[in-house]
Amino acid sequence: MPRFPRSNSLPSLTTIWPEFEGFKPAESKQRKLHDLLASAARQARGSQVRPFYSVRQIAGFFQVSTSTVATVYRQLDREEIGRASCRERV
């Protein structure tokens, strides 16, 4: 459960990636996760700042560590397409 109230303005993760069945053995999880989240962040971006998916939500859905998700979020923030552009800073 999140520490702060969240609105449900974003679609569920299974709605966005209904066909995700896991990463391929030789595939870089971090690179693939970056590409998927960058696409989702671009689609979610609007004129107002709004909540984005939590690190734990993403880690649980993609079955990766929270540190992997945090690393990808930092990369997206540096590229100005990540959480900073679509979610409130906490």
C-alpha positions in Angstrom: 0.0 0.0 0.0 1.4 3.4 -0.9 2.4 5.8 1.8 0.6 8.6 0.0 -2.9 8.5 -1.6 -2.7 7.9 -5.3 -5.3 8.5 -8.0 -6.1 5.8 -10.4 -5.7 7.9 -13.5 -3.3 5.5 -15.1 -4.3 2.2 -16.6 -3.3 -1.0 -14.9 0.0 -2.5 -15.8 -1.7 -5.6 -17.3 -3.7 -3.2 -19.6 -0.5 -1.5 -20.9 1.5 -4.7 -21.3 -1.0 -7.5 -21.7 1.4 -9.8 -23.6 4.4 -9.4 -21.3 5.4 -12.9 -20.3 8.9 -12.2 -19.0 12.3 -11.3 -20.3 14.2 -13.4 -22.8 17.3 -15.1 -21.5 19.8 -13.0 -23.4 17.8 -9.8 -23.1 19.0 -6.9 -20.9 16.2 -6.5 -18.3 17.3 -2.9 -17.5 17.4 -1.9 -21.2 14.0 -3.5 -22.0 12.4 -2.0 -18.9 13.8 1.4 -19.8 12.2 1.2 -23.3 8.9 0.0 -21.9 8.7 2.6 -19.2 9.9 5.4 -21.5 7.0 4.6 -23.8 4.5 4.5 -21.0 5.8 7.8 -19.6 5.5 9.5 -22.9 1.9 8.3 -23.3 1.0 9.3 -19.7 2.6 12.8 -19.9 0.1 15.6 -20.0 -0.1 19.2 -19.2 -0.4 18.5 -15.5 1.8 16.5 -13.2 0.2 13.3 -12.2 1.2 10.2 -10.3 3.2 7.5 -12.1 3.6 3.9 -11.2 5.5 3.2 -8.0 8.9 1.4 -8.0 7.3 -1.5 -6.1 4.4 -1.8 -8.6 6.8 -2.0 -11.5 9.2 -4.4 -9.8 6.4 -6.7 -8.9 4.9 -6.7 -12.3 8.1 -7.3 -14.2 9.7 -9.5 -11.4 12.8 -7.4 -11.1 14.5 -5.9 -8.1 13.4 -2.5 -6.8 17.0 -1.3 -7.4 16.7 -2.1 -11.1 13.5 -0.1 -11.3 15.1 2.8 -9.4 18.1 2.8 -11.7 15.8 2.9 -14.8 13.7 5.7 -13.2 16.9 7.7 -12.6 17.9 7.2 -16.3 14.4 8.4 -17.4 14.6 11.4 -15.1 17.9 12.4 -16.6 16.4 12.1 -20.0 13.4 14.2 -18.8 10.9 11.6 -19.8 10.6 9.8 -16.5 8.8 10.3 -13.3 9.8 14.0 -12.9 7.8 14.8 -16.0 4.7 12.8 -15.1 4.6 12.5 -11.4 4.8 14.5 -8.3 8.2 14.5 -6.5 7.8 12.9 -3.1 
